[in-house]
Amino acid sequence: MKLTRRSPQSEQRKNRWQRYYLAPLVGVSLLSAGVLPAGVTAQVTPAGNTIDNTAFGSFESPANPGTPIQVNSNTVTLTIAEIAGIDVNAINGEEAPSGVQNAGPAQGDGIVSAEDVVLYTFRITNIGNDQTQFFIPEAPANVTNATFDTAATGRIRVIGYNDGTTTTAVDIPIPDGGLATGAGVLGTGLPNNGSVPVNGFIDVQIPVKVNSGVTTGNVTVVLGNTTDATSQNEPISATNEFSGANDVTTQDNADGGGIAPGDLAGGPNTEREASDRLDVPVGTPQLDYGDAPDLAAGTAAGDYETAPGRGPSHVVGSNSLGTNGVDAETVEGQDGPTEDDGVQLDDGSPATLHGESLIAGQTFDLDITTVGAGVLNAWIDFNGDGDFDDPNENIIVDEAPSGGAIDLDNLVVPFDAVPGTTYARFRYSTVDTANGMTPTSAAPDGEVEDYEITIVGAAPNLRLVKRITRLGATDTTAENNITTVVDETGNPDDDAALNWPAGYLQGDVTATPEPGQEVDYTVYFLSDGNSVAANVRLCDLIPDNTTYVPGSLVLDFAGTGGGAQTDAQGGVDADPDSFFFDDTVSPAPAPCTGANTDGGVFIQLQENLPNATSAGAPNTSFGFMRFTVTID
């Protein structure tokens, strides 16, 4: 008889990738670690801060279940970019006290009327993520039913500086042409040389005089020159270019932070401007309201009712301030000392099976050429105990040829096969097992051939590679995707590992997002040991200064399975198990390590992960999980 093994070329022609049908299915799981809204003062991640993130993983060898093997991905780093941010908020408008310069006849009576001087207060707040200066214009952008006249009513004045915690009262007039807070009299007269910290603010006061004869309507003042008089944090653009006269803008400190005041295309690193308007009714008392937080009408107890018309108010008599507040093995032979040559390579240079290796957990195929009408039986002493009597050692049972050949696919080496030297026995005869064919029985015809082989222990391996794959505002358009392929120096798990598909590991290891922007983290996985990886686990903790975007968890099995996962445990079906866990889970699911302060994501594959035998093959040996965070 002539037993031949398929050549690698024939394997490729058949495009056959082994599955491990005889092994029990075991759990394979994966666990891995903008512009701010207008008018909102928020805690944002400071410029220059770094956010490091590493995915954690574990897997098991099916030959040694219950003993996790820990793996980690590389670390990716986000360095927070400096962004400018500005909010202009109208605080109040009230009649100036009697005796003010250029006062009208009814000045100080608590009611805004013709010829009264009215003081409008606006707050300019730094909602960016680094210190900034503000440019304050010499005049408001618009005044209705009143006149802003520096000669008659005085100048715009800076009346307060806040460092994010403490407010300091000042009284500094704005000179002709306007001025940045860090320049001139402002730079010397304001704390911190006029640089405003994150969440700090400047209060400015604008005096106007109500026109004669005005008895109804509103006296309106607009500070800042934007598209609709109330727009916040707009990029300075070619269509809304900083004029220097009526705009209220950020002005970057000379600290190399990266803001580009000359960029008028509205890019993310431009300076910003904002505006607001305030209408003060004529002929009605000016009111001061409570300062406690106000909730919507009709809510439960705890609503302090401080919005106009809903709660306590006081008529402004003078200088009162009202605020309205949120991823076959085949047998290769050589001529051995036994001189048996029935099991040969079918590659043009026959050689025996003797001396070859089989890997625990792998499958192999045999093409066998036979003579006559017999049946083939074969055994391998998988546990090395010197016999062929143990379960699963009778690998071929009464196999009859067809056309002088036997085609055997997916012969399995058990996961628990004992590593070391052992033997295989092939018997071809007219006698079958029903009539007494055993590894040691006498047969009236045919042939027996034995081969010394080596069992190689199962050694699964799992590679994890972490990348940043999208950096954008709050959309997933293609231009925001990071498609770079980076071969990270010193990382043996990325492109240096030959079994990744070409160009698969897209993304970068560093990025510079802005607070409020979304970031996609992608954890690529590849099984490329000499056996399947079982009970694979990956865990990725959501890093500090970021927030998980609900419903963003995705699994892709080489583009063939998974897809969007739900955040609830169990995933979209029983395979895989996936979920988001919050910061109350302590400790975080294994193999996550470190404190769980912001939650994390988990995916579990309910099947063995086949090992790759070449780049991208089989396609079920690799894949990725992806999720989205927002930079705080």
Secondary structure as a PSIPRED ss2 file (coil, helix, strand):
# PSIPRED VFORMAT (PSIPRED V4.0)

   1 M C   1.000  0.000  0.000
   2 K E   0.000  0.000  1.000
   3 L E   0.000  0.000  1.000
   4 T E   0.000  0.000  1.000
   5 R E   0.000  0.000  1.000
   6 R C   1.000  0.000  0.000
   7 S C   1.000  0.000  0.000
   8 P H   0.000  1.000  0.000
   9 Q H   0.000  1.000  0.000
  10 S H   0.000  1.000  0.000
  11 E H   0.000  1.000  0.000
  12 Q H   0.000  1.000  0.000
  13 R H   0.000  1.000  0.000
  14 K H   0.000  1.000  0.000
  15 N C   1.000  0.000  0.000
  16 R C   1.000  0.000  0.000
  17 W C   1.000  0.000  0.000
  18 Q C   1.000  0.000  0.000
  19 R C   1.000  0.000  0.000
  20 Y C   1.000  0.000  0.000
  21 Y C   1.000  0.000  0.000
  22 L C   1.000  0.000  0.000
  23 A C   1.000  0.000  0.000
  24 P C   1.000  0.000  0.000
  25 L C   1.000  0.000  0.000
  26 V C   1.000  0.000  0.000
  27 G C   1.000  0.000  0.000
  28 V E   0.000  0.000  1.000
  29 S E   0.000  0.000  1.000
  30 L E   0.000  0.000  1.000
  31 L E   0.000  0.000  1.000
  32 S E   0.000  0.000  1.000
  33 A C   1.000  0.000  0.000
  34 G C   1.000  0.000  0.000
  35 V C   1.000  0.000  0.000
  36 L C   1.000  0.000  0.000
  37 P C   1.000  0.000  0.000
  38 A C   1.000  0.000  0.000
  39 G C   1.000  0.000  0.000
  40 V C   1.000  0.000  0.000
  41 T C   1.000  0.000  0.000
  42 A C   1.000  0.000  0.000
  43 Q C   1.000  0.000  0.000
  44 V C   1.000  0.000  0.000
  45 T C   1.000  0.000  0.000
  46 P C   1.000  0.000  0.000
  47 A C   1.000  0.000  0.000
  48 G C   1.000  0.000  0.000
  49 N C   1.000  0.000  0.000
  50 T E   0.000  0.000  1.000
  51 I E   0.000  0.000  1.000
  52 D E   0.000  0.000  1.000
  53 N E   0.000  0.000  1.000
  54 T E   0.000  0.000  1.000
  55 A E   0.000  0.000  1.000
  56 F E   0.000  0.000  1.000
  57 G E   0.000  0.000  1.000
  58 S E   0.000  0.000  1.000
  59 F E   0.000  0.000  1.000
  60 E E   0.000  0.000  1.000
  61 S C   1.000  0.000  0.000
  62 P C   1.000  0.000  0.000
  63 A C   1.000  0.000  0.000
  64 N C   1.000  0.000  0.000
  65 P C   1.000  0.000  0.000
  66 G C   1.000  0.000  0.000
  67 T C   1.000  0.000  0.000
  68 P C   1.000  0.000  0.000
  69 I E   0.000  0.000  1.000
  70 Q E   0.000  0.000  1.000
  71 V E   0.000  0.000  1.000
  72 N E   0.000  0.000  1.000
  73 S E   0.000  0.000  1.000
  74 N E   0.000  0.000  1.000
  75 T E   0.000  0.000  1.000
  76 V E   0.000  0.000  1.000
  77 T E   0.000  0.000  1.000
  78 L E   0.000  0.000  1.000
  79 T E   0.000  0.000  1.000
  80 I C   1.000  0.000  0.000
  81 A C   1.000  0.000  0.000
  82 E C   1.000  0.000  0.000
  83 I C   1.000  0.000  0.000
  84 A C   1.000  0.000  0.000
  85 G C   1.000  0.000  0.000
  86 I E   0.000  0.000  1.000
  87 D E   0.000  0.000  1.000
  88 V E   0.000  0.000  1.000
  89 N E   0.000  0.000  1.000
  90 A E   0.000  0.000  1.000
  91 I E   0.000  0.000  1.000
  92 N E   0.000  0.000  1.000
  93 G E   0.000  0.000  1.000
  94 E E   0.000  0.000  1.000
  95 E E   0.000  0.000  1.000
  96 A C   1.000  0.000  0.000
  97 P C   1.000  0.000  0.000
  98 S C   1.000  0.000  0.000
  99 G C   1.000  0.000  0.000
 100 V C   1.000  0.000  0.000
 101 Q C   1.000  0.000  0.000
 102 N C   1.000  0.000  0.000
 103 A C   1.000  0.000  0.000
 104 G C   1.000  0.000  0.000
 105 P C   1.000  0.000  0.000
 106 A C   1.000  0.000  0.000
 107 Q C   1.000  0.000  0.000
 108 G C   1.000  0.000  0.000
 109 D C   1.000  0.000  0.000
 110 G C   1.000  0.000  0.000
 111 I E   0.000  0.000  1.000
 112 V C   1.000  0.000  0.000
 113 S C   1.000  0.000  0.000
 114 A C   1.000  0.000  0.000
 115 E C   1.000  0.000  0.000
 116 D C   1.000  0.000  0.000
 117 V E   0.000  0.000  1.000
 118 V E   0.000  0.000  1.000
 119 L E   0.000  0.000  1.000
 120 Y E   0.000  0.000  1.000
 121 T E   0.000  0.000  1.000
 122 F E   0.000  0.000  1.000
 123 R E   0.000  0.000  1.000
 124 I E   0.000  0.000  1.000
 125 T E   0.000  0.000  1.000
 126 N E   0.000  0.000  1.000
 127 I C   1.000  0.000  0.000
 128 G C   1.000  0.000  0.000
 129 N C   1.000  0.000  0.000
 130 D C   1.000  0.000  0.000
 131 Q C   1.000  0.000  0.000
 132 T E   0.000  0.000  1.000
 133 Q E   0.000  0.000  1.000
 134 F E   0.000  0.000  1.000
 135 F E   0.000  0.000  1.000
 136 I E   0.000  0.000  1.000
 137 P C   1.000  0.000  0.000
 138 E C   1.000  0.000  0.000
 139 A C   1.000  0.000  0.000
 140 P C   1.000  0.000  0.000
 141 A C   1.000  0.000  0.000
 142 N E   0.000  0.000  1.000
 143 V E   0.000  0.000  1.000
 144 T E   0.000  0.000  1.000
 145 N C   1.000  0.000  0.000
 146 A E   0.000  0.000  1.000
 147 T E   0.000  0.000  1.000
 148 F C   1.000  0.000  0.000
 149 D C   1.000  0.000  0.000
 150 T H   0.000  1.000  0.000
 151 A H   0.000  1.000  0.000
 152 A H   0.000  1.000  0.000
 153 T H   0.000  1.000  0.000
 154 G C   1.000  0.000  0.000
 155 R C   1.000  0.000  0.000
 156 I C   1.000  0.000  0.000
 157 R E   0.000  0.000  1.000
 158 V E   0.000  0.000  1.000
 159 I E   0.000  0.000  1.000
 160 G E   0.000  0.000  1.000
 161 Y E   0.000  0.000  1.000
 162 N E   0.000  0.000  1.000
 163 D C   1.000  0.000  0.000
 164 G C   1.000  0.000  0.000
 165 T C   1.000  0.000  0.000
 166 T C   1.000  0.000  0.000
 167 T E   0.000  0.000  1.000
 168 T E   0.000  0.000  1.000
 169 A E   0.000  0.000  1.000
 170 V E   0.000  0.000  1.000
 171 D E   0.000  0.000  1.000
 172 I E   0.000  0.000  1.000
 173 P E   0.000  0.000  1.000
 174 I C   1.000  0.000  0.000
 175 P C   1.000  0.000  0.000
 176 D C   1.000  0.000  0.000
 177 G C   1.000  0.000  0.000
 178 G C   1.000  0.000  0.000
 179 L E   0.000  0.000  1.000
 180 A E   0.000  0.000  1.000
 181 T C   1.000  0.000  0.000
 182 G C   1.000  0.000  0.000
 183 A C   1.000  0.000  0.000
 184 G H   0.000  1.000  0.000
 185 V H   0.000  1.000  0.000
 186 L H   0.000  1.000  0.000
 187 G H   0.000  1.000  0.000
 188 T H   0.000  1.000  0.000
 189 G H   0.000  1.000  0.000
 190 L C   1.000  0.000  0.000
 191 P H   0.000  1.000  0.000
 192 N H   0.000  1.000  0.000
 193 N H   0.000  1.000  0.000
 194 G H   0.000  1.000  0.000
 195 S C   1.000  0.000  0.000
 196 V E   0.000  0.000  1.000
 197 P C   1.000  0.000  0.000
 198 V C   1.000  0.000  0.000
 199 N C   1.000  0.000  0.000
 200 G C   1.000  0.000  0.000
 201 F E   0.000  0.000  1.000
 202 I E   0.000  0.000  1.000
 203 D E   0.000  0.000  1.000
 204 V E   0.000  0.000  1.000
 205 Q E   0.000  0.000  1.000
 206 I E   0.000  0.000  1.000
 207 P E   0.000  0.000  1.000
 208 V E   0.000  0.000  1.000
 209 K E   0.000  0.000  1.000
 210 V E   0.000  0.000  1.000
 211 N C   1.000  0.000  0.000
 212 S C   1.000  0.000  0.000
 213 G C   1.000  0.000  0.000
 214 V C   1.000  0.000  0.000
 215 T C   1.000  0.000  0.000
 216 T C   1.000  0.000  0.000
 217 G C   1.000  0.000  0.000
 218 N E   0.000  0.000  1.000
 219 V E   0.000  0.000  1.000
 220 T E   0.000  0.000  1.000
 221 V E   0.000  0.000  1.000
 222 V E   0.000  0.000  1.000
 223 L E   0.000  0.000  1.000
 224 G C   1.000  0.000  0.000
 225 N C   1.000  0.000  0.000
 226 T C   1.000  0.000  0.000
 227 T C   1.000  0.000  0.000
 228 D C   1.000  0.000  0.000
 229 A C   1.000  0.000  0.000
 230 T C   1.000  0.000  0.000
 231 S C   1.000  0.000  0.000
 232 Q C   1.000  0.000  0.000
 233 N C   1.000  0.000  0.000
 234 E E   0.000  0.000  1.000
 235 P E   0.000  0.000  1.000
 236 I C   1.000  0.000  0.000
 237 S E   0.000  0.000  1.000
 238 A H   0.000  1.000  0.000
 239 T H   0.000  1.000  0.000
 240 N H   0.000  1.000  0.000
 241 E C   1.000  0.000  0.000
 242 F C   1.000  0.000  0.000
 243 S C   1.000  0.000  0.000
 244 G C   1.000  0.000  0.000
 245 A C   1.000  0.000  0.000
 246 N C   1.000  0.000  0.000
 247 D C   1.000  0.000  0.000
 248 V E   0.000  0.000  1.000
 249 T E   0.000  0.000  1.000
 250 T E   0.000  0.000  1.000
 251 Q E   0.000  0.000  1.000
 252 D E   0.000  0.000  1.000
 253 N C   1.000  0.000  0.000
 254 A C   1.000  0.000  0.000
 255 D C   1.000  0.000  0.000
 256 G C   1.000  0.000  0.000
 257 G C   1.000  0.000  0.000
 258 G C   1.000  0.000  0.000
 259 I C   1.000  0.000  0.000
 260 A C   1.000  0.000  0.000
 261 P C   1.000  0.000  0.000
 262 G C   1.000  0.000  0.000
 263 D C   1.000  0.000  0.000
 264 L C   1.000  0.000  0.000
 265 A E   0.000  0.000  1.000
 266 G C   1.000  0.000  0.000
 267 G C   1.000  0.000  0.000
 268 P C   1.000  0.000  0.000
 269 N C   1.000  0.000  0.000
 270 T C   1.000  0.000  0.000
 271 E C   1.000  0.000  0.000
 272 R E   0.000  0.000  1.000
 273 E E   0.000  0.000  1.000
 274 A E   0.000  0.000  1.000
 275 S C   1.000  0.000  0.000
 276 D E   0.000  0.000  1.000
 277 R E   0.000  0.000  1.000
 278 L E   0.000  0.000  1.000
 279 D E   0.000  0.000  1.000
 280 V E   0.000  0.000  1.000
 281 P E   0.000  0.000  1.000
 282 V C   1.000  0.000  0.000
 283 G C   1.000  0.000  0.000
 284 T C   1.000  0.000  0.000
 285 P E   0.000  0.000  1.000
 286 Q C   1.000  0.000  0.000
 287 L E   0.000  0.000  1.000
 288 D E   0.000  0.000  1.000
 289 Y E   0.000  0.000  1.000
 290 G C   1.000  0.000  0.000
 291 D C   1.000  0.000  0.000
 292 A C   1.000  0.000  0.000
 293 P C   1.000  0.000  0.000
 294 D C   1.000  0.000  0.000
 295 L C   1.000  0.000  0.000
 296 A C   1.000  0.000  0.000
 297 A C   1.000  0.000  0.000
 298 G C   1.000  0.000  0.000
 299 T C   1.000  0.000  0.000
 300 A C   1.000  0.000  0.000
 301 A C   1.000  0.000  0.000
 302 G C   1.000  0.000  0.000
 303 D C   1.000  0.000  0.000
 304 Y C   1.000  0.000  0.000
 305 E C   1.000  0.000  0.000
 306 T C   1.000  0.000  0.000
 307 A C   1.000  0.000  0.000
 308 P C   1.000  0.000  0.000
 309 G C   1.000  0.000  0.000
 310 R C   1.000  0.000  0.000
 311 G C   1.000  0.000  0.000
 312 P C   1.000  0.000  0.000
 313 S E   0.000  0.000  1.000
 314 H E   0.000  0.000  1.000
 315 V E   0.000  0.000  1.000
 316 V C   1.000  0.000  0.000
 317 G C   1.000  0.000  0.000
 318 S C   1.000  0.000  0.000
 319 N C   1.000  0.000  0.000
 320 S C   1.000  0.000  0.000
 321 L C   1.000  0.000  0.000
 322 G C   1.000  0.000  0.000
 323 T C   1.000  0.000  0.000
 324 N C   1.000  0.000  0.000
 325 G C   1.000  0.000  0.000
 326 V C   1.000  0.000  0.000
 327 D C   1.000  0.000  0.000
 328 A C   1.000  0.000  0.000
 329 E C   1.000  0.000  0.000
 330 T C   1.000  0.000  0.000
 331 V C   1.000  0.000  0.000
 332 E C   1.000  0.000  0.000
 333 G C   1.000  0.000  0.000
 334 Q C   1.000  0.000  0.000
 335 D C   1.000  0.000  0.000
 336 G C   1.000  0.000  0.000
 337 P C   1.000  0.000  0.000
 338 T C   1.000  0.000  0.000
 339 E C   1.000  0.000  0.000
 340 D C   1.000  0.000  0.000
 341 D C   1.000  0.000  0.000
 342 G C   1.000  0.000  0.000
 343 V E   0.000  0.000  1.000
 344 Q E   0.000  0.000  1.000
 345 L E   0.000  0.000  1.000
 346 D C   1.000  0.000  0.000
 347 D C   1.000  0.000  0.000
 348 G C   1.000  0.000  0.000
 349 S C   1.000  0.000  0.000
 350 P C   1.000  0.000  0.000
 351 A C   1.000  0.000  0.000
 352 T E   0.000  0.000  1.000
 353 L C   1.000  0.000  0.000
 354 H C   1.000  0.000  0.000
 355 G C   1.000  0.000  0.000
 356 E E   0.000  0.000  1.000
 357 S E   0.000  0.000  1.000
 358 L E   0.000  0.000  1.000
 359 I E   0.000  0.000  1.000
 360 A C   1.000  0.000  0.000
 361 G C   1.000  0.000  0.000
 362 Q C   1.000  0.000  0.000
 363 T E   0.000  0.000  1.000
 364 F E   0.000  0.000  1.000
 365 D E   0.000  0.000  1.000
 366 L E   0.000  0.000  1.000
 367 D E   0.000  0.000  1.000
 368 I E   0.000  0.000  1.000
 369 T E   0.000  0.000  1.000
 370 T C   1.000  0.000  0.000
 371 V C   1.000  0.000  0.000
 372 G C   1.000  0.000  0.000
 373 A C   1.000  0.000  0.000
 374 G C   1.000  0.000  0.000
 375 V E   0.000  0.000  1.000
 376 L E   0.000  0.000  1.000
 377 N E   0.000  0.000  1.000
 378 A E   0.000  0.000  1.000
 379 W E   0.000  0.000  1.000
 380 I E   0.000  0.000  1.000
 381 D C   1.000  0.000  0.000
 382 F C   1.000  0.000  0.000
 383 N C   1.000  0.000  0.000
 384 G C   1.000  0.000  0.000
 385 D C   1.000  0.000  0.000
 386 G C   1.000  0.000  0.000
 387 D C   1.000  0.000  0.000
 388 F C   1.000  0.000  0.000
 389 D C   1.000  0.000  0.000
 390 D C   1.000  0.000  0.000
 391 P C   1.000  0.000  0.000
 392 N C   1.000  0.000  0.000
 393 E C   1.000  0.000  0.000
 394 N E   0.000  0.000  1.000
 395 I E   0.000  0.000  1.000
 396 I E   0.000  0.000  1.000
 397 V E   0.000  0.000  1.000
 398 D E   0.000  0.000  1.000
 399 E E   0.000  0.000  1.000
 400 A C   1.000  0.000  0.000
 401 P C   1.000  0.000  0.000
 402 S C   1.000  0.000  0.000
 403 G C   1.000  0.000  0.000
 404 G C   1.000  0.000  0.000
 405 A E   0.000  0.000  1.000
 406 I E   0.000  0.000  1.000
 407 D E   0.000  0.000  1.000
 408 L E   0.000  0.000  1.000
 409 D E   0.000  0.000  1.000
 410 N E   0.000  0.000  1.000
 411 L E   0.000  0.000  1.000
 412 V E   0.000  0.000  1.000
 413 V C   1.000  0.000  0.000
 414 P C   1.000  0.000  0.000
 415 F C   1.000  0.000  0.000
 416 D C   1.000  0.000  0.000
 417 A C   1.000  0.000  0.000
 418 V C   1.000  0.000  0.000
 419 P C   1.000  0.000  0.000
 420 G E   0.000  0.000  1.000
 421 T E   0.000  0.000  1.000
 422 T E   0.000  0.000  1.000
 423 Y E   0.000  0.000  1.000
 424 A E   0.000  0.000  1.000
 425 R E   0.000  0.000  1.000
 426 F E   0.000  0.000  1.000
 427 R E   0.000  0.000  1.000
 428 Y E   0.000  0.000  1.000
 429 S E   0.000  0.000  1.000
 430 T C   1.000  0.000  0.000
 431 V C   1.000  0.000  0.000
 432 D C   1.000  0.000  0.000
 433 T H   0.000  1.000  0.000
 434 A H   0.000  1.000  0.000
 435 N H   0.000  1.000  0.000
 436 G C   1.000  0.000  0.000
 437 M C   1.000  0.000  0.000
 438 T C   1.000  0.000  0.000
 439 P C   1.000  0.000  0.000
 440 T C   1.000  0.000  0.000
 441 S C   1.000  0.000  0.000
 442 A C   1.000  0.000  0.000
 443 A C   1.000  0.000  0.000
 444 P C   1.000  0.000  0.000
 445 D C   1.000  0.000  0.000
 446 G C   1.000  0.000  0.000
 447 E E   0.000  0.000  1.000
 448 V E   0.000  0.000  1.000
 449 E E   0.000  0.000  1.000
 450 D E   0.000  0.000  1.000
 451 Y E   0.000  0.000  1.000
 452 E E   0.000  0.000  1.000
 453 I E   0.000  0.000  1.000
 454 T E   0.000  0.000  1.000
 455 I E   0.000  0.000  1.000
 456 V E   0.000  0.000  1.000
 457 G C   1.000  0.000  0.000
 458 A C   1.000  0.000  0.000
 459 A C   1.000  0.000  0.000
 460 P C   1.000  0.000  0.000
 461 N C   1.000  0.000  0.000
 462 L E   0.000  0.000  1.000
 463 R E   0.000  0.000  1.000
 464 L E   0.000  0.000  1.000
 465 V E   0.000  0.000  1.000
 466 K E   0.000  0.000  1.000
 467 R E   0.000  0.000  1.000
 468 I E   0.000  0.000  1.000
 469 T E   0.000  0.000  1.000
 470 R E   0.000  0.000  1.000
 471 L E   0.000  0.000  1.000
 472 G E   0.000  0.000  1.000
 473 A C   1.000  0.000  0.000
 474 T C   1.000  0.000  0.000
 475 D C   1.000  0.000  0.000
 476 T C   1.000  0.000  0.000
 477 T C   1.000  0.000  0.000
 478 A H   0.000  1.000  0.000
 479 E H   0.000  1.000  0.000
 480 N H   0.000  1.000  0.000
 481 N E   0.000  0.000  1.000
 482 I C   1.000  0.000  0.000
 483 T C   1.000  0.000  0.000
 484 T C   1.000  0.000  0.000
 485 V E   0.000  0.000  1.000
 486 V C   1.000  0.000  0.000
 487 D C   1.000  0.000  0.000
 488 E C   1.000  0.000  0.000
 489 T C   1.000  0.000  0.000
 490 G C   1.000  0.000  0.000
 491 N C   1.000  0.000  0.000
 492 P C   1.000  0.000  0.000
 493 D C   1.000  0.000  0.000
 494 D C   1.000  0.000  0.000
 495 D C   1.000  0.000  0.000
 496 A C   1.000  0.000  0.000
 497 A C   1.000  0.000  0.000
 498 L C   1.000  0.000  0.000
 499 N C   1.000  0.000  0.000
 500 W C   1.000  0.000  0.000
 501 P C   1.000  0.000  0.000
 502 A C   1.000  0.000  0.000
 503 G C   1.000  0.000  0.000
 504 Y C   1.000  0.000  0.000
 505 L C   1.000  0.000  0.000
 506 Q E   0.000  0.000  1.000
 507 G C   1.000  0.000  0.000
 508 D E   0.000  0.000  1.000
 509 V C   1.000  0.000  0.000
 510 T E   0.000  0.000  1.000
 511 A E   0.000  0.000  1.000
 512 T C   1.000  0.000  0.000
 513 P C   1.000  0.000  0.000
 514 E C   1.000  0.000  0.000
 515 P C   1.000  0.000  0.000
 516 G C   1.000  0.000  0.000
 517 Q C   1.000  0.000  0.000
 518 E E   0.000  0.000  1.000
 519 V E   0.000  0.000  1.000
 520 D E   0.000  0.000  1.000
 521 Y E   0.000  0.000  1.000
 522 T E   0.000  0.000  1.000
 523 V E   0.000  0.000  1.000
 524 Y E   0.000  0.000  1.000
 525 F E   0.000  0.000  1.000
 526 L E   0.000  0.000  1.000
 527 S E   0.000  0.000  1.000
 528 D C   1.000  0.000  0.000
 529 G C   1.000  0.000  0.000
 530 N C   1.000  0.000  0.000
 531 S C   1.000  0.000  0.000
 532 V C   1.000  0.000  0.000
 533 A E   0.000  0.000  1.000
 534 A E   0.000  0.000  1.000
 535 N E   0.000  0.000  1.000
 536 V E   0.000  0.000  1.000
 537 R E   0.000  0.000  1.000
 538 L E   0.000  0.000  1.000
 539 C E   0.000  0.000  1.000
 540 D E   0.000  0.000  1.000
 541 L E   0.000  0.000  1.000
 542 I C   1.000  0.000  0.000
 543 P C   1.000  0.000  0.000
 544 D C   1.000  0.000  0.000
 545 N C   1.000  0.000  0.000
 546 T E   0.000  0.000  1.000
 547 T E   0.000  0.000  1.000
 548 Y E   0.000  0.000  1.000
 549 V C   1.000  0.000  0.000
 550 P C   1.000  0.000  0.000
 551 G C   1.000  0.000  0.000
 552 S C   1.000  0.000  0.000
 553 L C   1.000  0.000  0.000
 554 V E   0.000  0.000  1.000
 555 L E   0.000  0.000  1.000
 556 D E   0.000  0.000  1.000
 557 F C   1.000  0.000  0.000
 558 A C   1.000  0.000  0.000
 559 G C   1.000  0.000  0.000
 560 T C   1.000  0.000  0.000
 561 G C   1.000  0.000  0.000
 562 G E   0.000  0.000  1.000
 563 G E   0.000  0.000  1.000
 564 A E   0.000  0.000  1.000
 565 Q C   1.000  0.000  0.000
 566 T C   1.000  0.000  0.000
 567 D C   1.000  0.000  0.000
 568 A C   1.000  0.000  0.000
 569 Q C   1.000  0.000  0.000
 570 G C   1.000  0.000  0.000
 571 G C   1.000  0.000  0.000
 572 V C   1.000  0.000  0.000
 573 D C   1.000  0.000  0.000
 574 A C   1.000  0.000  0.000
 575 D C   1.000  0.000  0.000
 576 P C   1.000  0.000  0.000
 577 D E   0.000  0.000  1.000
 578 S E   0.000  0.000  1.000
 579 F E   0.000  0.000  1.000
 580 F E   0.000  0.000  1.000
 581 F E   0.000  0.000  1.000
 582 D C   1.000  0.000  0.000
 583 D C   1.000  0.000  0.000
 584 T C   1.000  0.000  0.000
 585 V C   1.000  0.000  0.000
 586 S C   1.000  0.000  0.000
 587 P C   1.000  0.000  0.000
 588 A C   1.000  0.000  0.000
 589 P C   1.000  0.000  0.000
 590 A C   1.000  0.000  0.000
 591 P C   1.000  0.000  0.000
 592 C C   1.000  0.000  0.000
 593 T C   1.000  0.000  0.000
 594 G C   1.000  0.000  0.000
 595 A C   1.000  0.000  0.000
 596 N C   1.000  0.000  0.000
 597 T C   1.000  0.000  0.000
 598 D C   1.000  0.000  0.000
 599 G C   1.000  0.000  0.000
 600 G E   0.000  0.000  1.000
 601 V E   0.000  0.000  1.000
 602 F E   0.000  0.000  1.000
 603 I E   0.000  0.000  1.000
 604 Q E   0.000  0.000  1.000
 605 L E   0.000  0.000  1.000
 606 Q C   1.000  0.000  0.000
 607 E C   1.000  0.000  0.000
 608 N C   1.000  0.000  0.000
 609 L E   0.000  0.000  1.000
 610 P C   1.000  0.000  0.000
 611 N C   1.000  0.000  0.000
 612 A C   1.000  0.000  0.000
 613 T C   1.000  0.000  0.000
 614 S E   0.000  0.000  1.000
 615 A C   1.000  0.000  0.000
 616 G C   1.000  0.000  0.000
 617 A E   0.000  0.000  1.000
 618 P C   1.000  0.000  0.000
 619 N H   0.000  1.000  0.000
 620 T H   0.000  1.000  0.000
 621 S H   0.000  1.000  0.000
 622 F E   0.000  0.000  1.000
 623 G E   0.000  0.000  1.000
 624 F E   0.000  0.000  1.000
 625 M E   0.000  0.000  1.000
 626 R E   0.000  0.000  1.000
 627 F E   0.000  0.000  1.000
 628 T E   0.000  0.000  1.000
 629 V E   0.000  0.000  1.000
 630 T E   0.000  0.000  1.000
 631 I E   0.000  0.000  1.000
 632 D C   1.000  0.000  0.000
